[in-house]
Amino acid sequence: MEPKPGATPRRWPDHRPLTLRVEEAAQLLGISRSTAYEHVKTGHIPSLKFGRARRVPRAAVDQLIAEALARP
């Protein structure tokens, strides 16, 4: 069954948003909110700006975690 246009994530429990709030990214990375914002400011954590909202691509968080696991 195809999702209807405009379907909300509540209707699709397996839905993973493509972007996260900085606070959500911090939680996934296990760092504080202020540390996450500092890394966003320096560019270590890539982010996008939509109006006044700052979002972190989920793929960037996944990549940061993968890189950390790959380090000896």
N, C-alpha and C positions, 0 to 999 in steps of 0.2 A: 504494500500500500504506500503510495507516494504522499509525502507531507503536503498539507494545504498551504498555499502562499500565506505568509503572515503568521504561521504557527509559532506559538511560544515554546521555549525550552521545557516548560512544565508538561507539555503534551508529549514530548519526546525525551524520556529519561536518559537515553544514551547520547544525547546531544552534548558535545563539548564545544564551548564557545571558542572562537578563534583568537580572541583577545581577553586579557585579564586586567582588572584594576591593579595598580601598583601594590596595594595591600595584599591582594590575592597572590600575586607573583612572589611577594616577600614570604608569605606563609608557605607556599610550595617549596621555596628555596631554603627555608629555615633560617631566615635572617629577619632583622627588625625592619619595621616600616621606614624608619629614618635611614637605615643603611641602604635599603632598596631605592629610596628616592635619591640618595647620593650617587649610587651606581647608575641610575637613569640619567642624572645630571651630567656625569662624566662620560656617558656613552657605553659603559661596560654592559649595561642591560639596555638593549634596543627598545625604543618605545615609539608610539605614534600619538599624534595629537588630533583629537576630533573636537573642534571648538575649544571649550575649556577643559575637556576630559583628556587625561593622559592614560593610554592603554599600552600594555606590554603584549606582544604577540605570544601566544602559547608555544609556538614553534621555537621562539627564542629561549623560553624557559626550558623547554625540552633539550635544546642544544647545549645550554649552559650546564645542565645536569649531566648530560652525556659526556661533555668535555671534562667535567670534574671527576667522573667515574673512570675515564680513560687515563688520567694522570697516575703515575706510580706512587 
